[in-house]
Amino acid sequence: PPNSAMGVADAIAAVSGAFGAVSRMVLPVAAPVYALIVWLLNEISSAFSVYVFGTCIGLLLGATAVAAMRGSLARADAEATRKAKVAAADAQKSRRDGAIPPLPIPPDVLAEALRHLPRWTKEPDVSRASWLNNLLDALWPHVDTSVSQVIRDSVEPMLRSLVPPLVFWIGFEKVTLGPTPPVVGGVKVMGSNSEEVMLELEVVFASGADVVLAAYVFGVRVPVRVHDLQLRANVRVTFTPLVDQLPCLGGLEVSLMSLPQHADVGISIPPGIDLMSLPGAHTLLRLALWKFVAPLMVYPAKMTVPIMENSGIEPTSTGMIKLSVLGGRGFAARAKLAGSGAGAARNERRATTMNGGVDFKSSFPKMPLGGLNSLVASRYLVQLHTRESRKITLASKSSDAPTWDETHHFLTNPDACLTATVMTTNLKELGRCEIPLRRLVADDRARKTTLLHIPLGDPEPYLVPLPVPKKPVSYTRVTQEELDALAEDHEMALEKHALELATLRVNALDAATRPRPLADVPVITCELEFTPLGLEEKTSSSNDAKPDSASESASEEEGDDADERRGILTVFVTRGVRVLSEATNGETRPCATATCAGQTYTTEAPLEKTKNPIWDEEFLFFNVAPSETLRLDVRDGNAKGEFLGGFDLDVREVAANKELSEMFRLTGVSNAAHVFLKARFAYMS
C-alpha cells in the first residue's frame, strides 16, 4: 500500500541521515589516527629495508675482509717459510764453505729485542742480581700479604673520612700484588763509603696486581678495578745512615733516576669498560706521572723510609760537655751493713743528718748489698755515656775510694741524660744513675763548671720495661669501645712509667748537686763543663798580648775560628812501618799520641819491641774547627819517651773529603818511618 511504502522510505532516509551525522563527527578524529598509522608503517618498512640491506652489505664486506686477511696471513706465512728455507740453505752452504752463517733474525726485530735486554748484558759495571731475584721470589707471597694488609689498614680509614655522607660504605674488596714478584735486571754500586751504601737497580714490575675498590651509594654497588700494573724504571736506593746497632741500617732513601721507561695499568668500571683503552688515556697517565710523581720521587727528590727509630740517628746536639772524673768514695760502705739491723738504722740516721736532714731513702734507689760485696771482692768498671752509640769505660778499680783523673767529652742536648753505671769485669751491671742535663746545659751555664757527686744506686728502677698493651678478651667479638679502652689504659700506663722515671732522675740530680755526697751509696765525683756548639774560650795569651797590629790580626783570626762550624774528628791509628830508634837504630815499643783542639789521646804501647807496631785504636775529638791541625807524635814506651817521629794533618783537608786514608811519612827523624792513619770529619748538628 502507498502508506507502507512511504514509511520504509522515511526509515531509510532517517538511517542515512544518522550515518551521515555520525560520519561527520568521527571523520575529523579518525583521519589523523589513520595518517599516523600509515606513517608508522612506512617508517618501519623503511627501517627494516635499511637493516636488511645494511646486514647484507656488512656480511658481504666482512666476508671480503676476512678472506683478504686470511690471504694476507697466508702470504706472510709463505714468505716467512720461504725466507726461513733460504736462510737455512744459506747457512748450510756457509757451513760447507767455512764462513759464518748470517743471523736468521731480521735487523729490526733484533734491534727491538736488544732494547729490552737487562742492563747487565749491555753495561760492564752493572752486576747480575739473580740472588736478589731468588730472594724476592721466596719472599713475595709474604710481602703480598703484609703489603695488602697495610694498604687496607692505612688507606681505608682515610677514604672513609673523606667521602660525602651519601656514600654508605667504601673499602677494598680485593687487594693483591699478583703472583709474580718484580724482577731486578741489574745492580750498580754507586760511590759507597762508610756512611752510606748507594745502589742503582733496574726494576721490572709486571705481576698482575689486582685491586678492587667498591663504594655503596644509595645501596648501589659502584666498583673500580685497578689491575695489570706494568712498570719499568731505574731506581736508586741509598742505605743511610749506617749505624753500629742491629740491623745496622738506619733508613732507606728511594728515588727514580727518571720517569718510568714503560708504565701501563688497567682501570675498569662497570660494565667492564677499561678507561685506559680510551684515546689519550696513556698520554694522561704520562702527564700524571710527570705532574705528581716526578716532584716527589725523581732524583734529586727522594722518599725516606726509616728502618730504626729516628732513622738510627741520635737526637740533634746543642753542645758538648767536658767531664773530668776525679775519683770516688763509699764503694764498700754499704757492704759493711750486710746482716746488721740496728747498725744499719744507726748509720742511716747518721747519713740523714749529714745530708741536711733530708732522707733520700725513699727517693733514691740503693744498690743491692750482694752487688756491693762483689765490688769489694773483685775489680769493677765504671761506664759513662750520654748516647747509647758512644760509651766511655773508665779504668778498672778495686779500692773503696778510687782515683781516676780522666777527662772525656760527650755530645749533649737539653733532653739528654748523663748515665753512670758500675759493673763487674764481665759486664754485669751492679749500680746505675741517670742525671738529666737540662739544668746543667742551659744557656746561662755555658763555660761554667759544676761539681757533681754522682750516686750509684739500684739499677732495676731505671731499667723497668715499658708497659705492654693489654690484649682483648676475644678477638672474634672485640668492639671498638673495648679497643679504645685498652688504648687509653696503655697510654695512662706509659704516662705513669714516664713520670716515675722522670721523678727518679730528678731525685738523682738533686742528690748529685748537693755540697756533700751521700754517705750510704757509692759516689763518683766529677766536674762538668758545658760548651755550646760554635763557642770556644779565647786563650789567655791573646788577652794578655800587647794590642799591636799583629796581635789584633791574630785575635781577629781567633774570633773567626770561634765562629766556624765545628764537628767531630774521628781518627783511626792503625799501624806503623819501620819505626826505629834514632839513637840506636833498633826496635822499640812505639806508641802514638794524637793531639787536636786541646784534646790528647795516646795508644797502648806493644808488649814487645817491634819496628812494625799495630795499634788499631780509635779516637774522637769533639768541637773541632776545620782550621785546626791534628798532630801525631810517635814515642817510645809512653807519651814522654824517646821521640820517634811525627807529622801534622790539616783538618780542613779531612773536612773537604769527609774521609781520608793515607800512609803518612814521619818527620823529624832520618829513617823512612810511616804511620797508616784514617781520619773522618763530620759537622756537629
C-alpha positions in Angstrom: 0.0 0.0 0.0 1.1 3.6 -0.5 1.3 4.3 3.2 3.6 1.4 4.0 6.0 2.3 1.1 6.2 5.8 2.3 7.1 4.6 5.9 10.0 2.4 4.6 11.4 5.3 2.6 11.3 7.5 5.6 13.1 4.9 7.8 15.8 4.6 5.2 16.2 8.3 5.0 16.4 8.6 8.8 19.1 5.9 9.0 21.1 7.5 6.2 20.9 10.9 8.0 22.1 9.2 11.2 25.0 7.6 9.5 25.9 10.9 7.9 25.8 12.7 11.2 28.0 10.0 12.8 30.5 10.1 9.9 30.7 13.9 10.2 31.5 13.5 13.9 34.0 10.6 13.6 35.9 11.6 10.5 37.8 14.6 12.0 39.1 12.3 14.7 39.8 9.2 12.7 41.7 10.9 9.9 44.8 11.9 11.9 44.9 8.4 13.5 44.8 6.8 10.2 47.5 9.0 8.8 49.7 8.3 11.9 49.3 4.5 11.4 50.2 4.8 7.7 53.3 6.9 8.5 54.4 4.5 11.2 54.1 1.5 8.9 56.1 3.3 6.2 58.9 4.1 8.7 59.0 0.6 9.9 59.2 -0.8 6.4 61.9 1.7 5.6 64.0 0.9 8.7 63.6 -2.8 8.1 64.7 -2.4 4.5 67.8 -0.4 5.6 68.6 -3.0 8.2 68.2 -5.9 5.8 70.3 -4.0 3.2 73.0 -3.0 5.7 73.2 -6.5 7.1 73.7 -7.9 3.6 76.3 -5.3 2.8 78.1 -5.9 6.1 78.1 -9.6 5.7 79.5 -9.2 2.2 82.2 -6.7 3.3 83.0 -8.8 6.4 83.4 -11.9 4.3 85.6 -10.0 1.9 87.7 -8.5 4.7 88.2 -11.9 6.4 89.1 -13.5 3.1 91.6 -10.7 2.4 93.1 -11.0 5.9 93.4 -14.8 5.6 95.1 -14.4 2.2 97.5 -11.8 3.7 98.3 -14.1 6.6 98.8 -17.0 4.3 101.1 -14.9 2.1 103.0 -13.7 5.1 103.4 -17.3 6.4 104.5 -18.4 3.0 107.0 -15.6 2.7 108.4 -16.3 6.2 108.7 -20.0 5.3 110.5 -19.1 2.1 112.9 -16.8 4.0 113.5 -19.5 6.6 114.2 -22.0 3.9 116.5 -19.6 2.1 118.3 -18.8 5.4 118.7 -22.4 6.2 120.1 -23.2 2.8 122.5 -20.2 3.0 123.5 -21.3 6.5 124.1 -24.9 5.3 126.1 -23.6 2.3 128.1 -21.3 4.5 129.0 -24.2 6.8 130.2 -26.1 3.8 132.3 -23.1 2.7 133.6 -22.4 6.3 132.0 -19.0 6.5 130.0 -17.6 9.5 126.3 -18.0 8.7 124.1 -14.9 8.8 121.6 -14.3 11.5 118.1 -15.5 10.5 116.5 -12.7 12.6 115.6 -9.5 10.8 117.6 -6.5 11.9 114.5 -4.5 13.1 113.4 -7.4 15.3 116.9 -7.9 16.6 117.2 -4.1 17.5 113.8 -4.3 19.3 114.9 -7.4 21.3 118.3 -5.8 22.2 116.4 -2.7 23.6 114.6 -4.9 26.1 117.7 -6.8 27.3 118.7 -6.3 31.0 121.4 -3.7 31.8 123.9 -6.2 32.9 124.2 -7.5 29.3 125.0 -4.1 28.0 126.9 -2.2 30.7 130.1 -3.8 32.2 129.7 -2.0 35.6 126.2 -3.5 36.2 126.1 -6.8 38.0 123.6 -9.6 37.8 121.1 -9.9 40.6 119.9 -13.5 40.3 120.4 -14.0 44.0 118.2 -11.0 44.7 115.5 -12.2 42.3 115.6 -15.6 44.0 115.2 -13.9 47.4 112.2 -11.8 46.1 110.7 -14.9 44.6 110.8 -16.7 48.0 109.6 -13.6 50.0 106.9 -12.4 47.5 103.9 -14.3 49.0 104.6 -12.9 52.4 105.3 -9.4 51.0 102.0 -9.6 49.1 100.0 -10.5 52.3 101.7 -7.9 54.5 101.5 -5.0 52.0 97.9 -5.8 51.2 97.0 -5.6 54.9 99.0 -2.3 55.3 97.1 -0.8 52.4 93.8 -1.8 53.9 94.6 -0.5 57.3 96.1 2.8 56.2 94.1 3.8 53.1 90.5 2.7 54.1 90.2 5.0 57.2 91.4 7.9 55.1 89.0 7.3 52.3 86.1 6.9 54.8 86.9 10.2 56.4 86.9 12.0 53.0 83.8 10.6 51.3 80.5 12.5 51.5 77.6 11.2 53.6 75.7 9.8 50.6 78.3 7.1 50.4 77.1 4.4 52.7 80.4 2.3 52.7 83.7 2.4 50.9 86.6 0.0 51.1 88.8 -2.6 49.4 87.1 -5.8 48.3 90.3 -7.2 46.9 94.0 -6.2 47.3 96.8 -8.3 45.8 100.1 -7.5 44.3 99.9 -10.5 42.0 101.7 -13.9 41.9 104.8 -12.7 40.1 107.5 -10.7 42.0 109.3 -7.8 40.5 112.5 -8.6 38.6 115.8 -6.8 39.2 117.6 -6.6 35.8 120.9 -5.4 37.3 122.6 -3.8 40.3 125.1 -1.0 40.0 127.1 0.2 43.1 127.4 4.0 43.2 130.3 5.6 45.2 129.6 3.9 48.6 131.5 4.9 51.8 131.5 4.2 55.5 128.4 6.4 56.0 126.1 5.1 53.3 125.7 2.5 50.5 124.2 3.6 47.2 122.7 1.1 44.7 121.1 1.7 41.3 118.6 -1.0 40.4 116.8 -1.7 37.1 113.3 -2.9 38.3 110.7 -4.5 36.0 107.3 -5.0 37.6 104.5 -6.9 35.8 102.9 -9.1 38.4 99.2 -8.9 37.6 98.3 -6.7 40.6 94.5 -6.6 41.2 92.8 -4.0 43.4 89.0 -3.7 43.7 87.7 -0.6 45.4 84.0 -0.5 46.0 81.6 2.1 47.2 77.9 1.8 48.1 75.9 4.9 47.1 72.2 4.7 48.0 72.6 1.0 48.3 74.0 0.6 44.8 77.5 -1.0 44.5 79.9 1.1 42.4 83.3 -0.8 42.0 86.5 0.4 40.4 89.1 -2.2 39.5 92.8 -1.4 39.0 94.7 -4.3 37.5 97.6 -5.4 35.4 100.2 -2.8 36.6 103.3 -2.8 34.4 106.3 -0.7 35.3 110.0 -0.5 34.1 112.2 2.1 35.8 115.7 2.7 37.2 115.6 3.1 40.9 118.4 4.4 43.2 118.3 3.0 46.7 120.6 4.6 49.4 121.1 2.8 52.7 121.8 5.6 55.1 122.9 6.1 57.8 125.0 3.0 58.6 124.9 2.6 62.4 126.7 0.4 64.9 123.5 -1.3 66.2 121.5 -4.0 64.6 120.1 -4.1 62.0 122.9 -1.6 61.2 120.7 0.3 58.7 119.1 3.5 60.0 116.9 4.0 56.9 116.5 3.9 53.1 116.3 6.7 50.6 114.5 5.7 47.3 114.4 7.8 44.2 113.7 7.3 40.5 116.5 8.3 38.1 113.9 9.3 35.6 110.2 8.8 34.8 109.4 5.1 34.2 110.5 3.9 30.8 107.3 2.0 30.5 104.2 2.4 32.6 100.7 0.9 32.0 97.8 0.0 34.1 94.2 -1.2 33.6 91.3 0.8 35.2 87.9 -0.8 34.8 84.4 0.4 35.7 81.0 -1.3 35.2 80.0 -2.8 32.9 83.6 -3.9 32.2 84.8 -0.7 30.5 88.6 -0.2 30.5 89.3 3.5 30.8 92.9 3.0 29.6 91.6 1.9 26.2 90.1 5.3 25.6 92.0 7.6 23.2 94.6 9.8 25.0 94.5 7.7 28.3 98.1 6.8 28.2 99.1 10.4 27.5 97.1 11.4 30.6 98.9 8.7 32.5 102.4 10.1 31.5 101.2 13.6 32.3 100.0 12.4 35.8 103.4 10.8 36.4 105.2 13.9 35.4 102.9 16.2 37.4 102.6 14.2 40.7 105.3 11.5 40.8 108.3 13.4 39.4 108.4 16.2 42.1 108.3 13.5 44.8 110.4 10.7 43.5 112.6 11.6 40.5 116.2 12.4 41.6 117.2 14.6 43.4 113.9 14.2 45.1 113.7 11.1 47.3 111.4 9.2 49.6 112.8 8.3 53.0 111.9 5.0 54.6 113.0 4.8 58.3 114.0 1.4 59.5 115.2 2.3 63.0 113.7 4.9 65.3 114.7 8.3 64.2 116.4 6.5 61.2 119.1 5.4 63.6 120.4 9.0 64.1 121.0 10.4 67.5 119.0 13.4 68.5 120.3 16.8 67.5 123.1 18.0 69.8 123.2 21.6 71.1 126.6 21.4 72.8 129.3 19.4 74.4 130.1 18.6 78.0 133.6 18.2 79.3 133.5 15.7 82.1 136.6 15.4 84.4 136.2 12.3 86.5 138.2 12.9 89.7 137.5 9.9 91.9 135.0 8.1 94.0 134.2 7.1 97.6 132.0 4.8 99.5 132.1 1.8 97.2 132.3 -0.5 100.2 130.3 1.5 102.7 127.0 -0.4 102.4 128.7 -3.8 102.2 129.6 -3.4 105.9 125.8 -3.2 106.7 125.0 -6.7 105.4 123.3 -8.7 108.2 123.3 -5.8 110.8 119.9 -4.4 111.5 120.5 -1.8 114.3 123.8 -0.8 112.8 122.1 -0.2 109.5 119.4 2.0 111.1 122.1 4.0 113.1 124.2 4.6 110.0 121.1 5.5 108.1 120.1 8.2 110.7 123.7 9.5 110.7 123.6 9.7 106.8 120.3 11.6 107.0 121.8 14.1 109.5 124.9 14.6 107.3 122.8 15.3 104.3 121.0 18.3 105.9 118.0 16.4 107.4 116.7 15.2 104.0 116.0 11.5 103.8 116.9 10.2 100.4 116.0 6.6 101.3 112.6 6.8 99.6 113.6 9.0 96.7 116.9 7.3 95.6 117.3 3.6 94.9 120.0 1.9 96.9 122.3 -0.7 95.4 121.8 -4.3 96.4 124.1 -5.5 99.1 125.2 -8.5 97.2 126.3 -6.3 94.3 128.5 -4.2 96.6 130.0 -7.3 98.2 131.1 -8.3 94.7 132.5 -4.8 94.1 134.9 -5.2 97.1 135.7 -8.8 96.3 136.9 -8.1 92.7 137.6 -5.3 90.3 134.9 -3.2 88.9 134.3 -0.9 85.9 132.5 2.4 85.6 130.9 3.4 82.3 129.7 6.9 81.3 127.6 8.0 78.3 125.0 10.5 77.1 124.3 8.5 73.9 124.0 4.8 73.5 126.2 4.9 70.5 129.3 6.1 72.5 130.1 4.7 75.9 133.3 5.5 77.8 134.7 3.0 80.2 137.0 4.2 82.9 140.0 2.3 84.1 139.1 -0.7 86.3 139.5 -0.3 90.0 139.1 -2.4 93.2 139.5 0.1 96.0 136.8 1.7 98.2 138.0 5.2 97.2 139.2 5.0 93.6 141.0 7.8 91.8 140.7 8.2 88.0 141.7 11.8 86.9 140.3 11.2 83.4 138.7 13.8 81.1 136.2 12.9 78.4 133.9 14.8 76.1 130.3 14.0 75.3 127.7 15.5 72.9 124.5 16.5 74.6 121.2 18.3 74.3 118.6 19.5 76.9 116.7 16.2 76.7 119.8 14.0 77.3 120.8 12.3 80.5 124.3 11.5 81.8 124.2 7.8 82.7 126.8 6.3 85.0 126.9 2.6 85.6 129.2 0.4 87.7 129.6 -3.2 86.6 131.9 -6.2 87.2 134.6 -7.0 84.7 132.3 -9.5 83.0 129.9 -6.5 82.3 127.3 -7.5 84.9 125.6 -4.2 85.9 125.6 -3.6 89.7 124.6 0.1 90.1 123.3 2.9 88.0 122.4 6.6 88.0 120.8 8.7 85.3 121.1 12.5 85.7 119.0 14.8 83.5 121.2 17.5 81.9 118.5 20.2 81.1 119.5 22.4 84.1 123.2 21.8 83.6 123.3 22.6 79.9 121.2 25.8 79.9 122.4 28.9 78.1 123.4 30.5 81.4 125.6 27.5 82.2 127.9 28.0 79.2 131.6 27.5 80.0 130.7 27.1 83.7 131.9 24.2 85.8 129.6 22.2 88.1 130.8 19.8 90.7 128.8 16.5 90.8 128.7 13.7 93.3 127.0 11.0 91.2 125.4 8.4 93.5 125.2 4.9 92.1 122.0 3.0 93.2 120.0 0.0 92.4 119.7 -0.3 88.5 116.3 -2.0 88.5 114.1 1.1 88.8 115.9 2.7 85.8 115.5 -0.5 83.7 111.8 -1.1 84.2 110.5 -2.0 80.7 107.8 -0.1 79.0 104.3 -1.4 79.7 102.9 -3.7 77.1 99.3 -3.1 75.7 96.7 -5.5 77.1 95.1 -7.9 74.7 91.3 -8.1 74.2 89.5 -10.9 75.8 88.3 -12.3 72.5 89.5 -11.2 69.0 86.3 -12.5 67.4 83.9 -10.4 69.4 86.0 -7.3 70.1 84.3 -4.0 69.9 85.6 -0.5 69.1 84.8 0.7 72.6 86.9 -2.1 74.1 89.8 -1.3 71.8 89.5 2.4 72.8 89.5 1.5 76.5 92.6 -0.7 76.1 94.4 2.1 74.2 93.5 4.6 76.9 94.8 2.3 79.6 98.0 1.7 77.8 98.5 5.5 77.3 97.9 6.1 81.0 100.4 3.3 81.9 103.0 4.9 79.6 102.5 8.3 81.3 102.9 6.7 84.7 106.1 5.0 83.7 107.5 8.3 82.2 106.5 10.2 85.4 108.2 7.6 87.7 111.4 7.6 85.6 111.5 11.4 85.5 111.0 11.7 89.3 113.8 9.2 89.8 116.2 11.1 87.6 115.3 14.5 89.3 116.0 13.0 92.7 119.3 11.7 91.4 120.2 15.2 90.1 119.3 16.8 93.5 121.5 14.2 95.3 124.4 14.8 92.8 124.4 18.6 93.1 124.4 18.7 96.9 127.6 20.0 98.5 128.1 16.8 100.4 127.8 13.4 98.8 125.5 10.7 100.1 127.2 8.6 102.7 125.4 5.3 102.2 125.9 4.8 98.4 128.9 4.6 96.1 129.6 8.1 94.7 131.6 9.3 91.7 133.0 12.8 92.0 133.4 14.7 88.7 133.4 18.2 87.2 131.1 19.0 84.3 131.6 21.9 82.0 129.2 22.8 79.2 130.3 24.3 75.9 127.6 25.3 73.3 128.3 24.5 69.7 130.4 27.0 67.9 131.7 28.7 71.0 135.3 28.5 72.3 137.1 30.4 75.0 139.9 32.6 73.8 143.3 31.7 75.2 144.7 33.8 78.0 147.7 34.6 75.9 145.7 36.5 73.4 144.1 38.5 76.2 147.4 39.4 77.8 149.2 40.2 74.5 150.0 43.8 73.5 147.3 45.3 71.3 149.6 45.9 68.3 148.7 45.2 64.7 149.9 41.7 64.8 148.0 40.8 68.0 144.9 42.4 66.6 145.0 40.4 63.4 145.7 37.3 65.5 142.6 38.0 67.7 140.5 38.6 64.6 141.6 35.2 63.2 140.8 33.6 66.6 137.4 35.2 66.5 136.7 33.9 63.0 137.8 30.4 64.1 135.4 30.6 67.1 132.5 31.3 64.8 133.3 28.4 62.4 131.1 25.4 62.2 132.6 22.7 64.4 132.5 19.0 64.2 133.8 15.6 65.4 137.1 14.3 64.1 137.4 10.6 64.3 140.9 9.3 64.0 141.8 5.6 63.4 145.5 5.0 64.2 146.1 1.6 62.5 149.8 0.7 62.3 153.4 1.9 61.8 156.1 0.8 59.4 159.8 0.8 60.0 159.6 2.8 63.3 163.1 2.6 64.7 165.1 4.4 67.4 167.0 7.4 66.0 169.8 6.8 68.6 170.3 3.1 68.3 168.6 2.3 65.0 166.9 -0.6 66.9 163.4 -1.7 67.7 161.3 0.0 70.4 157.9 -0.2 71.9 156.3 2.7 69.9 153.0 4.4 71.0 151.2 7.2 69.1 150.0 10.4 70.7 147.3 12.4 68.8 146.5 16.0 69.8 143.9 18.3 68.3 141.6 21.1 69.7 143.2 20.8 73.2 142.4 17.1 73.4 145.1 14.4 73.6 144.9 10.6 73.3 147.7 8.0 73.4 147.7 4.5 72.1 148.8 1.5 74.1 152.4 0.5 73.6 153.0 -3.0 72.3 154.2 -5.6 74.8 157.3 -6.5 72.8 159.7 -4.4 70.9 158.9 -4.1 67.2 159.5 -1.9 64.2 156.1 -2.5 62.7 153.6 -1.8 65.6 149.9 -2.5 65.2 147.7 -0.2 67.3 144.2 -0.3 65.8 142.8 2.3 68.1 140.1 4.9 67.5 140.0 8.4 69.0 137.2 11.0 68.9 138.0 14.8 69.0 135.0 17.0 69.8 134.3 20.6 68.9 137.0 20.7 66.2 137.1 23.5 63.7 138.3 22.9 60.2 141.1 25.3 60.7 142.6 23.1 63.4 145.6 20.9 62.9 145.9 17.3 64.1 149.4 16.5 65.5 150.5 12.9 65.8 153.8 12.0 67.6 155.3 8.5 67.9 157.4 7.9 71.1 159.0 5.0 72.8 157.0 3.4 75.6 154.7 6.3 76.6 153.9 9.8 75.7 157.1 11.1 77.3 159.5 8.6 75.8 162.1 9.0 73.0 160.8 10.9 70.0 160.4 8.6 67.1 158.9 11.0 64.6 155.6 12.8 63.9 153.5 14.7 61.4 150.8 17.3 61.1 147.4 16.8 59.3 145.3 19.8 58.3 141.7 19.1 59.5 140.4 21.3 56.6 141.7 18.6 54.2 139.8 15.9 56.0 136.6 18.0 56.2 136.7 18.7 52.5 136.9 14.9 51.7 134.8 13.7 54.7 137.2 10.8 55.0 140.9 10.4 54.4 143.0 7.2 54.5 146.7 7.5 53.9 150.2 6.4 54.9 152.0 9.4 56.4 155.8 9.9 56.5 157.1 10.7 60.0 159.2 13.9 60.0 161.9 14.8 62.5 163.8 11.5 62.0 166.2 10.3 59.4 164.7 6.8 58.8 161.8 6.2 56.4 159.2 5.6 59.1 155.5 5.7 58.2 152.1 5.6 60.0 148.9 4.5 58.4 146.1 6.7 59.6 142.4 7.1 58.7 140.5 10.3 59.6 136.8 11.1 59.3 135.2 14.5 59.9 131.5 15.2 60.5 130.0 18.6 61.4 128.0 18.6 64.6 124.4 19.5 64.2 
